[in-house]
Amino acid sequence: MTQNPYRLSPMTQNPDRFYLSRRAALGGFAALAASTLAPPAFAAAPLNVVATTGMIADVTREIGGDAVVVKALMGPGVDPHSYRQTRSDIVAMSRADTTLWHGLYLEAQMEDFFHDLGRKRQVFAVAEALPKDLLLSHADYENRYDPHVWMAPELFAGVVVEIGRVLGVVRPELADMFAANAQAYVARLNALDDYARITLEQVPPAQRVLLTAHDAFGYFGRAYGFEVIGIQGISTESEAGLHRVSALVDMIVSRGLGAVFVESSVSDRNMRALVEGAGARGHDVRVGGELYSDAMGQDGTYEGTYIGMIDHNVTTIARALGADVSASGMSGKLNRGA
């Protein structure tokens, strides 16, 4: 794979070095926040932005600060693959200064609408800016790529940079501030990626199998050395037949897997069928936890931010598959609210 151009510093595999650098980074970031992230006084009204997913909305707020007001179309538990714009969505986007959507066929039911809107308004598909050689193709979708790039923070950093760029296109006088804030946020994603690598390396190699409801964790698996299996394809619009479920039960039993995972935005019906099927074969497999795949956690919580979402996923997966790590996650914020 081509080296990721969005990484600000070399990855470290030494836990002691990581935690030392993390303490230094936190102190440095506080100072940086006072200078780089503090927006100047604005003569103009804040930029009115509509974002499709919670992940894009959260990043936009981090980059824009007081210079933006962001509305997310899709909240917690909403599946973007099947989402269709509502009448109120159309009104919000027609009045916005800009609309940011993910692209890469994530919002499959809305693509035609966005292309039409783009002829009249400023509309940006922010994930489309990623170099194609960093993306995963999929046999089921010719000339399409796996859209779930946020599952690997180091890769999602490219989307962060693009969001900073397009905000600057819409509001040129603030372009330098948006770009600097995007780079500061990328530094935080680098620390998150380091935490994920160190934490997930503690999972025993034989247990590094991530079995979930749909195939949303491909970039996660590539980044952190996990075999990833989804009952459904990369879109939740696909169906899992009885033969597929039966084959996965055979695999769970033969390989002695201890945990499978449900997703917050996908029905757990198929995963429960796997657990019951394995139990009928005399093998005890449990649901290791609920992961955030296509949507973040509840608004106002740590898990309702992009960094909190990934921290939750990494920590939940690691603990369920045998790693001895703290349930409070990277910075002690998990399960404690905002």
JOVENPE-V210164 format. One line per field, one symbol per residue. phi: phi as a letter, one per 30 degrees, with the letter a starting at -180 (. if undefined). burial: + if it has 24 or more other C-alpha atoms within 12 Angstrom, else -. A space follows every 50 residues. Layout:
phi->???
burial->???
//
This chain:
phi->.deddcddbddcccedddddddddddddddddddcddddddcdddedccc bdcdddddddddddhddbbcccdcceiccddcdbdcddddddddcddacc bdihiddedceddddddddbbdbbcdddddeddcccdbddbdibbddddd dbedddeddedddeddddddbedceddddddddddeddddddddeddddd dddeedcdbccbdbdccddedddcicdcbcdcddcdddccddddddddde deddcidcabbcbdcbecedddddddddddciccbcddkcccccbdddei cdddcdddedeededdddddcjdcbdddidbicdibid
burial->---+-+++--+------+--++--+---+---+--++++------+++++ +++++++++++++++++++++++++++++++-+++---+--+++-+++++ ++++++++-++-++--+---+++++++++++--+++--------++++++ ++++++++++++++++++-++--+++++++++++++++++++++++++++ +++---++++++++++++++++++++-+++++++++---+----++-++- +++--+++++++++++++-+++++++++------+++++++++++++++- -+++++++++++++++++++++--+-+-+++--++---
//
